[in-house]
Amino acid sequence: MSFVSDYPAASPAAATAHFHDRLSFETDCADVAASFESGTVDFVLLHVIGSPEAFAKSHLPGAVHLPHRHITAEAMRAWPDETLFVVYCAGPHCNGADRAALKLSALGRPVKVMIGGMTGWVDEGFAFETT
């Protein structure tokens, strides 16, 4: 037996449930970019790290700057309760998106993490925006 098959694969039903759940928690750079390109943006994209100056130098097109430490019930009143938020940070080495997702979900807000963050955005060949 190989290291791959050392542990048997999950049943198809268990795998379906697992991957469905995983996709309910996260999205990826390509899906976010495709939504913006097609004009079917049904979420708010939050850049959840850094200073206003760093955000101005480089962020994803269409993103709103709201560092995770500023996510509060008061700050979230700017959006309807059912608004879906997609949060991102610097990349896999950064836990800012997870911190933001935790805060948003604790406030009762729907949220997904954009896996890969800014590093993933670059890896996909997408451009950043400056303000």
Backbone torsions as a table, in degrees:
resi	resn	phi	psi	omega
1	MET	NA	145.2	178.1
2	SER	-89.8	170.0	173.7
3	PHE	-62.2	-29.4	179.2
4	VAL	-65.4	-45.1	-176.1
5	SER	-95.1	5.2	177.1
6	ASP	-52.4	-39.9	175.4
7	TYR	-112.2	125.9	-176.8
8	PRO	-63.1	150.4	177.0
9	ALA	-65.6	150.2	176.8
10	ALA	-65.6	158.5	175.7
11	SER	-63.8	154.7	177.5
12	PRO	-55.2	-38.0	179.5
13	ALA	-65.8	-43.4	178.5
14	ALA	-66.2	-39.1	178.2
15	ALA	-64.6	-42.4	178.0
16	THR	-59.3	-47.1	179.5
17	ALA	-62.4	-43.8	-179.2
18	HIS	-61.9	-50.1	-176.1
19	PHE	-72.0	-31.4	173.4
20	HIS	-62.6	-47.6	179.0
21	ASP	-61.3	-42.0	-179.6
22	ARG	-61.0	-42.0	179.5
23	LEU	-71.5	-17.7	175.6
24	SER	-80.2	-14.4	178.9
25	PHE	-100.2	-22.9	-173.8
26	GLU	-143.5	159.4	172.7
27	THR	-134.3	-179.9	179.7
28	ASP	-128.4	173.5	-176.1
29	CYS	-59.9	-42.4	-177.6
30	ALA	-63.7	-39.7	179.3
31	ASP	-68.4	-39.3	177.1
32	VAL	-64.3	-47.3	179.8
33	ALA	-61.3	-42.7	-180.0
34	ALA	-63.3	-36.9	178.0
35	SER	-63.3	-43.9	178.9
36	PHE	-67.7	-41.6	-179.0
37	GLU	-64.3	-36.0	-177.4
38	SER	-88.6	-9.7	-178.3
39	GLY	77.7	16.3	178.7
40	THR	-104.4	55.1	-178.2
41	VAL	-88.4	105.8	179.7
42	ASP	-113.8	33.9	-178.3
43	PHE	-151.1	165.9	172.3
44	VAL	-107.9	124.7	179.7
45	LEU	-89.9	117.9	-178.0
46	LEU	-109.5	125.3	171.9
47	HIS	-89.2	110.4	-164.8
48	VAL	-106.7	17.3	-179.6
49	ILE	-133.7	165.8	167.8
50	GLY	79.2	174.6	-179.0
51	SER	-86.0	164.1	174.3
52	PRO	-57.9	-34.1	179.5
53	GLU	-67.3	-42.3	178.6
54	ALA	-66.2	-40.1	177.3
55	PHE	-61.5	-43.0	-179.3
56	ALA	-61.9	-32.7	-179.2
57	LYS	-74.3	-32.4	-174.7
58	SER	-166.7	118.9	175.0
59	HIS	-156.7	168.6	178.3
60	LEU	-72.3	140.2	177.4
61	PRO	-56.8	132.8	178.7
62	GLY	87.4	-2.7	-177.0
63	ALA	-77.8	151.2	173.4
64	VAL	-108.5	135.3	179.6
65	HIS	-87.2	116.1	175.2
66	LEU	-147.7	89.4	-180.0
67	PRO	-54.5	144.8	-175.6
68	HIS	-56.5	-30.9	180.0
69	ARG	-70.3	-13.9	179.1
70	HIS	-102.1	4.3	178.2
71	ILE	-80.0	109.7	179.9
72	THR	-136.2	167.1	176.7
73	ALA	-58.4	-40.0	179.9
74	GLU	-63.8	-45.2	-179.8
75	ALA	-63.8	-33.3	-175.5
76	MET	-78.3	-10.8	177.0
77	ARG	-63.6	-12.5	179.0
78	ALA	-69.6	-15.0	-178.1
79	TRP	-126.3	149.1	174.6
80	PRO	-58.8	152.2	-176.1
81	ASP	-57.6	-31.7	-175.6
82	GLU	-86.4	1.4	-179.1
83	THR	-60.4	129.0	174.1
84	LEU	-84.8	129.9	176.6
85	PHE	-108.5	137.5	171.1
86	VAL	-114.8	121.8	-175.6
87	VAL	-110.5	145.2	175.8
88	TYR	-144.1	157.8	176.8
89	CYS	-133.5	-153.9	-173.9
90	ALA	-67.3	-37.5	-178.2
91	GLY	160.4	-165.1	-175.6
92	PRO	-61.0	-21.0	-179.9
93	HIS	-84.8	0.2	-173.7
94	CYS	-118.6	135.4	178.4
95	ASN	-104.4	14.3	-180.0
96	GLY	-60.3	-38.7	179.6
97	ALA	-66.8	-39.5	177.4
98	ASP	-65.6	-40.0	177.2
99	ARG	-62.4	-42.7	179.1
100	ALA	-65.5	-43.8	179.9
101	ALA	-62.3	-39.6	177.9
102	LEU	-62.5	-46.7	-179.9
103	LYS	-63.3	-45.3	-179.1
104	LEU	-63.2	-46.0	-179.0
105	SER	-65.8	-36.6	177.0
106	ALA	-65.0	-25.8	176.2
107	LEU	-86.6	4.5	178.3
108	GLY	81.9	18.8	-177.7
109	ARG	-99.1	138.4	174.6
110	PRO	-68.4	136.7	-175.3
111	VAL	-152.1	147.0	170.3
112	LYS	-133.1	148.3	174.2
113	VAL	-93.3	133.3	172.0
114	MET	-84.6	104.3	-177.3
115	ILE	-65.4	145.2	-179.8
116	GLY	96.6	-32.8	179.9
117	GLY	56.1	-149.3	-178.3
118	MET	-64.7	-33.9	177.7
119	THR	-63.2	-44.4	177.8
120	GLY	-64.3	-36.8	178.2
121	TRP	-59.8	-45.6	178.0
122	VAL	-63.9	-45.3	-179.1
123	ASP	-59.4	-31.3	178.9
124	GLU	-80.3	-9.1	178.7
125	GLY	85.4	15.6	179.9
126	PHE	-85.9	150.9	-178.1
127	ALA	-88.3	153.1	173.3
128	PHE	-92.7	166.1	177.3
129	GLU	-115.8	151.2	173.0
130	THR	-123.9	156.5	176.6
131	THR	-129.9	NA	NA
